[in-house]
């Protein structure tokens, strides 16, 4: 008898076909939490993204595995899933390079004021040769501080060191020997990273420890001409404090792909700031990568339900039971 799977995100046709070979698939509109919770009660597993799966939604269910089409898993209560013996799988590897591309595009766009000046040209303001009022700052040869040197952080470090001759500093729970050997990265305390980096790049997951990791005090420690880059999770930054720092000139600017509230509210002061590059959470958003993520998540889910999944597991302790 095939297991029953709930799909709460639209999947590519070939990925949906793969799942249907192995399971009975119930498609649910993620914008209807009640319908999703009802479907989960009669399911063995689920696959999707960008929807918070609260513990109450799993009460009375027989769910054995959940597979998120993302590397982040802050939409789940991992401790609760572990207590229930539910495997949580994610897709950490397939999006590394495309997300690192997005991070570096934010660095370049913020430093060279690409978005601001492109709009300036379209608005018809380019009447003569540009002057200092339109100048940006160099990226090559500068210091990049990466907070969280995991897969994506390491890929950013590679681009910075080998492509732009940047000095790389990093903070991490443990040393990254490969980045130190290959890219000359140096592990430092957060205070030193903030005080000496021209670009501060956040690449940490959202946890209790990283929520508002960068607040008013941390922003004051940064150089006045530094640029903050965040493509991790919006809540790793205290957004009101960032807005104040950008208004006051505490830092030069920010390149942001993530925000505390998404979509970004139309009345957010960030939208009116010329020194902010704001993107709609596009980190891994390429046709190729999103397809690979969906396929990986589908394979994760089927393997988890078969009891054969050994990689991409968030709560590995469940596998030992």
C-alpha positions in Angstrom: 0.0 0.0 0.0 1.4 3.4 -1.0 1.9 6.1 1.7 -0.1 9.3 1.5 1.8 12.5 0.9 0.5 16.1 1.2 2.0 18.6 -1.2 1.5 22.1 0.0 3.5 23.8 -2.7 3.1 23.5 -6.5 5.7 21.2 -7.8 7.3 20.8 -11.3 5.4 18.2 -13.3 8.3 15.7 -13.4 8.7 16.0 -9.6 5.0 15.5 -9.0 5.1 12.5 -11.3 8.0 11.0 -9.4 6.1 11.4 -6.1 3.0 9.7 -7.6 5.0 6.7 -8.6 5.8 6.1 -4.9 2.8 7.6 -3.0 -0.7 8.9 -3.2 -0.4 12.7 -3.4 -2.9 15.1 -2.0 -2.4 18.7 -3.2 -3.4 21.4 -0.7 -3.5 25.2 -1.0 -0.9 26.5 1.5 -3.0 29.7 2.0 -5.6 27.6 3.8 -4.0 26.4 7.1 -7.2 24.6 8.1 -7.2 22.5 5.0 -3.5 21.8 5.4 -3.9 20.7 9.0 -6.9 18.5 8.0 -4.9 16.8 5.2 -1.9 16.2 7.5 -4.1 14.2 9.9 -4.5 11.5 7.2 -1.0 11.7 5.8 2.3 9.8 6.2 4.4 12.7 5.0 4.4 16.2 3.5 6.4 18.4 1.2 6.4 22.1 0.7 8.0 25.4 1.6 7.3 28.9 3.1 4.5 27.7 5.4 4.8 27.5 9.2 4.0 24.0 10.4 2.9 24.5 14.0 2.9 21.5 16.4 -0.9 21.6 16.7 -1.2 20.9 13.0 0.4 17.5 13.6 -1.7 16.5 16.6 -3.6 13.2 15.9 -1.7 12.6 12.7 0.4 9.7 11.6 3.0 11.8 9.8 6.4 10.2 9.8 8.4 12.6 7.7 8.4 16.2 6.5 10.5 17.6 3.6 11.0 21.3 3.2 12.1 22.7 -0.2 14.6 25.0 1.4 17.8 24.9 3.4 16.2 26.9 6.2 13.9 25.2 8.6 12.7 27.9 11.0 9.1 27.2 9.9 9.2 24.0 12.0 9.5 23.3 15.7 12.4 20.9 15.4 12.4 19.9 19.0 8.7 19.0 18.8 9.2 17.0 15.6 12.0 15.1 17.3 9.9 14.3 20.3 7.2 12.9 17.9 9.8 10.9 16.0 9.1 12.8 12.8 12.0 13.1 10.4 12.6 16.6 9.0 14.6 16.8 5.7 15.9 19.9 3.9 17.9 20.8 0.8 21.2 22.3 1.9 23.5 21.6 -1.0 21.7 22.2 -4.3 21.1 25.9 -3.7 24.6 26.8 -2.4 26.0 28.3 -5.6 23.0 30.2 -6.8 22.5 31.7 -3.3 26.1 32.7 -3.1 25.6 34.5 -6.5 22.7 36.4 -5.0 24.8 37.4 -2.0 27.6 38.7 -4.2 25.2 40.5 -6.4 24.1 42.4 -3.3 27.7 43.3 -2.4 28.3 44.6 -5.9 25.0 46.4 -6.3 25.3 48.1 -2.9 28.9 49.1 -3.4 28.4 50.5 -6.9 24.9 51.8 -6.3 23.6 49.8 -9.2 19.9 49.9 -8.5 19.8 53.5 -7.4 21.7 54.8 -10.4 19.8 52.6 -12.9 16.6 54.2 -11.6 18.3 57.6 -11.8 19.1 57.1 -15.5 15.6 55.8 -16.3 14.2 58.9 -14.6 16.0 61.1 -17.0 18.5 62.6 -14.6 21.6 61.8 -16.6 22.2 65.1 -18.3 26.1 65.3 -18.2 29.1 63.4 -17.1 28.7 61.9 -13.6 30.5 63.3 -10.7 31.2 62.4 -7.0 27.5 62.5 -6.2 27.1 59.3 -8.2 30.3 57.6 -7.2 30.3 54.2 -5.3 33.0 52.3 -3.5 35.4 49.6 -4.6 34.8 45.9 -3.8 38.1 44.5 -5.0 40.8 44.4 -2.3 38.4 45.2 0.6 37.6 43.3 3.7 34.6 41.0 3.8 33.4 39.7 7.2 31.2 36.6 7.0 29.0 35.8 10.0 28.5 32.0 9.6 30.9 30.2 7.3 28.9 27.2 6.3 28.3 26.0 2.7 26.9 29.3 1.4 29.3 31.4 3.4 32.2 29.3 2.1 31.0 29.8 -1.5 30.8 33.6 -0.9 34.3 33.5 0.6 35.6 31.8 -2.6 34.1 34.4 -4.8 35.5 37.2 -2.6 39.1 35.9 -2.2 39.7 34.3 -5.6 37.6 36.6 -7.7 38.0 40.0 -6.0 41.2 39.6 -4.0 39.3 40.4 -0.8 40.5 39.7 2.7 38.0 37.4 4.4 37.2 37.4 8.1 34.7 35.1 9.6 32.9 34.0 12.8 31.6 30.5 13.1 30.9 28.0 15.9 33.9 26.0 14.7 36.9 26.7 12.5 36.6 26.2 8.7 39.9 24.7 7.8 39.2 24.6 4.1 38.3 28.3 3.9 41.4 29.2 5.9 43.6 27.1 3.6 42.1 27.9 0.3 40.9 31.5 0.7 43.1 32.8 3.5 40.0 33.3 5.7 40.7 34.2 9.3 38.4 33.4 12.2 37.8 36.3 14.6 35.4 37.3 17.3 32.2 39.2 16.1 33.4 42.5 17.6 36.6 42.4 15.6 34.7 41.4 12.4 32.3 44.3 12.8 35.0 46.9 13.5 37.3 46.0 10.6 35.0 44.8 7.7 34.0 46.9 4.8 31.2 44.5 4.1 29.5 42.4 6.8 27.6 39.4 5.4 25.2 37.4 7.5 25.0 33.7 6.6 23.5 32.2 9.7 20.3 30.2 10.3 17.5 31.8 12.4 17.7 30.4 15.9 17.1 31.8 19.4 20.8 32.6 19.5 20.9 34.5 16.1 17.6 36.4 16.4 18.5 40.1 16.3 22.1 39.1 16.3 22.8 42.5 14.6 21.1 45.3 16.6 21.9 48.9 17.4 25.0 48.1 19.5 26.5 45.9 16.7 25.7 48.5 14.0 27.5 51.1 16.0 30.6 48.9 16.0 30.7 48.8 12.2 32.7 51.2 10.2 30.7 54.3 9.0 31.4 53.4 5.4 30.6 49.7 5.8 27.7 47.9 4.1 25.6 45.2 5.7 24.5 42.3 3.5 21.7 40.0 4.7 20.6 37.0 2.6 20.1 34.6 5.6 16.9 35.4 7.5 15.3 38.8 8.1 15.0 38.4 11.9 18.8 38.0 12.3 18.8 41.8 12.1 16.8 44.2 14.3 15.1 46.0 11.5 14.1 49.2 13.3 17.7 49.5 14.5 19.0 49.1 11.0 16.6 51.7 9.7 17.9 54.2 12.3 21.5 53.3 11.4 20.9 53.9 7.7 19.1 57.2 8.3 21.8 58.4 10.7 24.8 57.4 8.6 26.0 54.9 11.2 26.7 52.7 8.2 26.9 53.4 4.5 24.2 51.1 3.2 22.6 47.7 3.1 21.9 44.9 0.6 18.9 42.9 1.8 17.2 39.8 0.4 15.3 39.0 3.5 13.2 41.0 6.0 11.5 40.5 9.3 8.1 40.6 7.6 7.8 39.2 4.1 6.6 40.5 1.7 8.1 43.8 2.8 5.3 46.2 3.8 4.7 49.0 1.3 5.2 51.6 4.1 8.6 50.2 5.2 11.1 53.1 5.4 13.6 50.8 3.7 11.8 51.2 0.4 12.5 54.9 0.4 16.2 54.7 1.2 18.5 55.2 -1.7 21.3 53.4 0.2 19.3 50.2 0.4 19.1 47.4 -2.2 16.0 45.4 -1.4 15.3 42.1 -3.2 12.2 39.9 -2.8 13.9 36.9 -1.1 15.4 35.6 -4.4 18.4 33.8 -2.8 18.0 30.5 -4.7 15.4 31.7 -7.2 16.7 30.4 -10.5 14.8 27.9 -12.7 17.6 25.4 -12.4 18.1 25.6 -8.7 14.4 25.7 -7.7 13.8 22.6 -9.8 16.8 20.8 -8.3 15.5 21.8 -4.8 12.1 20.3 -5.5 13.5 17.1 -6.8 15.9 16.8 -3.9 13.1 17.4 -1.4 10.9 14.8 -3.1 13.7 12.2 -3.0 14.3 13.1 0.6 10.7 12.5 1.5 10.4 9.1 -0.3 13.6 7.9 1.2 12.5 9.0 4.7 9.2 7.2 4.4 11.1 4.1 3.2 13.5 4.4 6.2 16.5 4.7 3.9 17.3 8.5 4.2 20.8 9.1 5.5 21.5 12.7 4.3 19.9 16.1 4.4 18.3 15.3 7.8 17.8 18.2 10.2 17.1 16.1 13.3 19.4 13.1 12.8 18.7 11.8 16.3 15.4 10.5 15.0 17.2 8.1 12.7 18.9 6.4 15.6 15.6 5.3 17.2 
